[in-house]
Amino acid sequence: MSKSRKVETLSGFERLTVEKRPRLPPETRTALVRRGNEFLNAGKVEDAKRIFLTIGYTDGLIRIGNHHYKRSEHIEAFRMYWQAGARREIDNMAGRFADVLRQWIAEDSTND
C-alpha cells in the first residue's frame, strides 16, 4: 500500500483515506490538465483519469464519469462523480441505484 493511504478498520469494513494533494504551481497544474485532456481526446481514458485524480481536476473527472456512464460502467462513473464532488450526478445515480435495489427486493419477495 502506498504511503499516502491509511487503512482504518471498523466492524469488518476497511476504509481507505488519501492524504491531501500537494499544492502544485499553477503552471504545472495547467500543463497537467492539458496533458490529461490530450489523453482523453485521444481515447486514453485511463491515462487521463490518473492525471485528473492526481491533481483533483473536477471537470475532467466528470467527463471521465460521463464516459464510463455511457459505457454502462455505472460503478466507475459513480466513483468519478464522487471524486469530483459532482452533487447532481451523484444524486441522480444514487436514485437509480436505489430503484434497482427496490426492484431486486420486490423480485426476491415475489419469488419466495
Rosetta constraint file for C-alpha pairs under 8 A:
AtomPair CA 1 CA 5 HARMONIC 6.90 0.50
AtomPair CA 4 CA 18 HARMONIC 5.81 0.50
AtomPair CA 4 CA 19 HARMONIC 5.67 0.50
AtomPair CA 5 CA 16 HARMONIC 6.33 0.50
AtomPair CA 5 CA 17 HARMONIC 5.59 0.50
AtomPair CA 5 CA 18 HARMONIC 4.88 0.50
AtomPair CA 5 CA 19 HARMONIC 6.66 0.50
AtomPair CA 6 CA 16 HARMONIC 5.80 0.50
AtomPair CA 6 CA 17 HARMONIC 5.46 0.50
AtomPair CA 6 CA 18 HARMONIC 6.83 0.50
AtomPair CA 7 CA 14 HARMONIC 6.41 0.50
AtomPair CA 7 CA 15 HARMONIC 5.75 0.50
AtomPair CA 7 CA 16 HARMONIC 5.00 0.50
AtomPair CA 7 CA 17 HARMONIC 6.71 0.50
AtomPair CA 8 CA 14 HARMONIC 5.66 0.50
AtomPair CA 8 CA 15 HARMONIC 5.23 0.50
AtomPair CA 8 CA 16 HARMONIC 6.65 0.50
AtomPair CA 8 CA 17 HARMONIC 7.94 0.50
AtomPair CA 9 CA 13 HARMONIC 5.57 0.50
AtomPair CA 9 CA 14 HARMONIC 4.61 0.50
AtomPair CA 9 CA 15 HARMONIC 6.45 0.50
AtomPair CA 10 CA 14 HARMONIC 6.52 0.50
AtomPair CA 21 CA 54 HARMONIC 7.28 0.50
AtomPair CA 21 CA 55 HARMONIC 6.99 0.50
AtomPair CA 21 CA 56 HARMONIC 7.76 0.50
AtomPair CA 24 CA 28 HARMONIC 6.27 0.50
AtomPair CA 24 CA 29 HARMONIC 5.94 0.50
AtomPair CA 25 CA 29 HARMONIC 6.33 0.50
AtomPair CA 26 CA 30 HARMONIC 6.04 0.50
AtomPair CA 27 CA 31 HARMONIC 6.17 0.50
AtomPair CA 28 CA 32 HARMONIC 6.20 0.50
AtomPair CA 29 CA 33 HARMONIC 6.14 0.50
AtomPair CA 29 CA 55 HARMONIC 7.06 0.50
AtomPair CA 30 CA 34 HARMONIC 6.22 0.50
AtomPair CA 31 CA 35 HARMONIC 6.17 0.50
AtomPair CA 32 CA 36 HARMONIC 6.01 0.50
AtomPair CA 32 CA 51 HARMONIC 6.83 0.50
AtomPair CA 32 CA 55 HARMONIC 7.91 0.50
AtomPair CA 33 CA 37 HARMONIC 6.12 0.50
AtomPair CA 33 CA 51 HARMONIC 7.56 0.50
AtomPair CA 33 CA 52 HARMONIC 7.12 0.50
AtomPair CA 33 CA 57 HARMONIC 7.28 0.50
AtomPair CA 34 CA 38 HARMONIC 6.18 0.50
AtomPair CA 35 CA 39 HARMONIC 6.28 0.50
AtomPair CA 35 CA 48 HARMONIC 7.67 0.50
AtomPair CA 36 CA 40 HARMONIC 6.16 0.50
AtomPair CA 36 CA 47 HARMONIC 7.14 0.50
AtomPair CA 36 CA 48 HARMONIC 4.33 0.50
AtomPair CA 36 CA 49 HARMONIC 7.46 0.50
AtomPair CA 36 CA 51 HARMONIC 5.84 0.50
AtomPair CA 36 CA 52 HARMONIC 6.61 0.50
AtomPair CA 36 CA 60 HARMONIC 7.91 0.50
AtomPair CA 37 CA 41 HARMONIC 6.02 0.50
AtomPair CA 37 CA 48 HARMONIC 6.67 0.50
AtomPair CA 37 CA 60 HARMONIC 7.47 0.50
AtomPair CA 38 CA 42 HARMONIC 6.13 0.50
AtomPair CA 38 CA 48 HARMONIC 7.89 0.50
AtomPair CA 39 CA 43 HARMONIC 6.29 0.50
AtomPair CA 39 CA 44 HARMONIC 4.88 0.50
AtomPair CA 39 CA 45 HARMONIC 6.56 0.50
AtomPair CA 39 CA 47 HARMONIC 6.31 0.50
AtomPair CA 39 CA 48 HARMONIC 5.25 0.50
AtomPair CA 40 CA 44 HARMONIC 5.33 0.50
AtomPair CA 40 CA 45 HARMONIC 5.13 0.50
AtomPair CA 40 CA 47 HARMONIC 7.72 0.50
AtomPair CA 40 CA 48 HARMONIC 5.43 0.50
AtomPair CA 44 CA 48 HARMONIC 6.38 0.50
AtomPair CA 45 CA 49 HARMONIC 5.93 0.50
AtomPair CA 45 CA 64 HARMONIC 7.09 0.50
AtomPair CA 46 CA 50 HARMONIC 6.16 0.50
AtomPair CA 47 CA 51 HARMONIC 6.55 0.50
AtomPair CA 48 CA 52 HARMONIC 6.10 0.50
AtomPair CA 49 CA 53 HARMONIC 5.90 0.50
AtomPair CA 49 CA 60 HARMONIC 7.83 0.50
AtomPair CA 49 CA 61 HARMONIC 6.91 0.50
AtomPair CA 49 CA 64 HARMONIC 6.89 0.50
AtomPair CA 50 CA 54 HARMONIC 6.14 0.50
AtomPair CA 51 CA 55 HARMONIC 6.30 0.50
AtomPair CA 52 CA 56 HARMONIC 5.54 0.50
AtomPair CA 52 CA 57 HARMONIC 4.94 0.50
AtomPair CA 52 CA 58 HARMONIC 7.43 0.50
AtomPair CA 52 CA 60 HARMONIC 6.09 0.50
AtomPair CA 52 CA 61 HARMONIC 6.18 0.50
AtomPair CA 53 CA 57 HARMONIC 6.74 0.50
AtomPair CA 53 CA 61 HARMONIC 7.15 0.50
AtomPair CA 53 CA 83 HARMONIC 7.68 0.50
AtomPair CA 56 CA 61 HARMONIC 7.93 0.50
AtomPair CA 56 CA 83 HARMONIC 7.88 0.50
AtomPair CA 56 CA 84 HARMONIC 7.30 0.50
AtomPair CA 57 CA 61 HARMONIC 6.32 0.50
AtomPair CA 57 CA 84 HARMONIC 7.40 0.50
AtomPair CA 58 CA 62 HARMONIC 6.15 0.50
AtomPair CA 58 CA 83 HARMONIC 7.61 0.50
AtomPair CA 58 CA 84 HARMONIC 4.49 0.50
AtomPair CA 58 CA 85 HARMONIC 7.45 0.50
AtomPair CA 58 CA 86 HARMONIC 7.98 0.50
AtomPair CA 59 CA 63 HARMONIC 6.31 0.50
AtomPair CA 59 CA 84 HARMONIC 7.39 0.50
AtomPair CA 60 CA 64 HARMONIC 6.18 0.50
AtomPair CA 61 CA 65 HARMONIC 6.03 0.50
AtomPair CA 61 CA 80 HARMONIC 5.50 0.50
AtomPair CA 61 CA 81 HARMONIC 6.71 0.50
AtomPair CA 61 CA 83 HARMONIC 7.26 0.50
AtomPair CA 61 CA 84 HARMONIC 5.78 0.50
AtomPair CA 62 CA 66 HARMONIC 6.14 0.50
AtomPair CA 62 CA 80 HARMONIC 6.35 0.50
AtomPair CA 62 CA 81 HARMONIC 5.62 0.50
AtomPair CA 62 CA 84 HARMONIC 6.36 0.50
AtomPair CA 62 CA 86 HARMONIC 7.13 0.50
AtomPair CA 63 CA 67 HARMONIC 6.26 0.50
AtomPair CA 64 CA 68 HARMONIC 6.34 0.50
AtomPair CA 64 CA 77 HARMONIC 7.33 0.50
AtomPair CA 64 CA 80 HARMONIC 6.84 0.50
AtomPair CA 65 CA 69 HARMONIC 6.06 0.50
AtomPair CA 65 CA 76 HARMONIC 7.01 0.50
AtomPair CA 65 CA 77 HARMONIC 4.06 0.50
AtomPair CA 65 CA 78 HARMONIC 6.78 0.50
AtomPair CA 65 CA 79 HARMONIC 7.58 0.50
AtomPair CA 65 CA 80 HARMONIC 4.99 0.50
AtomPair CA 65 CA 81 HARMONIC 5.86 0.50
AtomPair CA 66 CA 70 HARMONIC 6.15 0.50
AtomPair CA 66 CA 77 HARMONIC 6.50 0.50
AtomPair CA 67 CA 71 HARMONIC 6.50 0.50
AtomPair CA 67 CA 77 HARMONIC 7.54 0.50
AtomPair CA 68 CA 72 HARMONIC 6.33 0.50
AtomPair CA 68 CA 73 HARMONIC 4.93 0.50
AtomPair CA 68 CA 74 HARMONIC 6.57 0.50
AtomPair CA 68 CA 76 HARMONIC 6.38 0.50
AtomPair CA 68 CA 77 HARMONIC 5.00 0.50
AtomPair CA 69 CA 73 HARMONIC 5.42 0.50
AtomPair CA 69 CA 74 HARMONIC 5.30 0.50
AtomPair CA 69 CA 76 HARMONIC 7.88 0.50
AtomPair CA 69 CA 77 HARMONIC 5.27 0.50
AtomPair CA 73 CA 77 HARMONIC 6.19 0.50
AtomPair CA 74 CA 78 HARMONIC 6.00 0.50
AtomPair CA 75 CA 79 HARMONIC 6.22 0.50
AtomPair CA 76 CA 80 HARMONIC 6.28 0.50
AtomPair CA 77 CA 81 HARMONIC 6.24 0.50
AtomPair CA 78 CA 82 HARMONIC 5.99 0.50
AtomPair CA 78 CA 89 HARMONIC 7.84 0.50
AtomPair CA 78 CA 90 HARMONIC 6.47 0.50
AtomPair CA 78 CA 93 HARMONIC 6.87 0.50
AtomPair CA 79 CA 83 HARMONIC 6.17 0.50
AtomPair CA 80 CA 84 HARMONIC 6.18 0.50
AtomPair CA 81 CA 85 HARMONIC 6.03 0.50
AtomPair CA 81 CA 86 HARMONIC 5.15 0.50
AtomPair CA 81 CA 87 HARMONIC 7.74 0.50
AtomPair CA 81 CA 89 HARMONIC 6.41 0.50
AtomPair CA 81 CA 90 HARMONIC 6.10 0.50
AtomPair CA 82 CA 86 HARMONIC 6.31 0.50
AtomPair CA 82 CA 87 HARMONIC 7.82 0.50
AtomPair CA 82 CA 90 HARMONIC 6.45 0.50
AtomPair CA 85 CA 90 HARMONIC 7.91 0.50
AtomPair CA 86 CA 90 HARMONIC 6.09 0.50
AtomPair CA 87 CA 91 HARMONIC 6.00 0.50
AtomPair CA 88 CA 92 HARMONIC 6.13 0.50
AtomPair CA 89 CA 93 HARMONIC 6.11 0.50
AtomPair CA 90 CA 94 HARMONIC 5.97 0.50
AtomPair CA 91 CA 95 HARMONIC 6.16 0.50
AtomPair CA 92 CA 96 HARMONIC 6.45 0.50
AtomPair CA 93 CA 97 HARMONIC 6.07 0.50
AtomPair CA 94 CA 98 HARMONIC 6.13 0.50
AtomPair CA 95 CA 99 HARMONIC 6.26 0.50
AtomPair CA 96 CA 100 HARMONIC 6.33 0.50
AtomPair CA 97 CA 101 HARMONIC 6.27 0.50
AtomPair CA 98 CA 102 HARMONIC 6.13 0.50
AtomPair CA 99 CA 103 HARMONIC 6.20 0.50
AtomPair CA 100 CA 104 HARMONIC 6.20 0.50
AtomPair CA 101 CA 105 HARMONIC 6.12 0.50
AtomPair CA 102 CA 106 HARMONIC 6.09 0.50
AtomPair CA 103 CA 107 HARMONIC 6.10 0.50
AtomPair CA 104 CA 108 HARMONIC 6.00 0.50
AtomPair CA 105 CA 109 HARMONIC 6.10 0.50
AtomPair CA 106 CA 110 HARMONIC 6.29 0.50
AtomPair CA 107 CA 111 HARMONIC 6.27 0.50
AtomPair CA 108 CA 112 HARMONIC 6.56 0.50
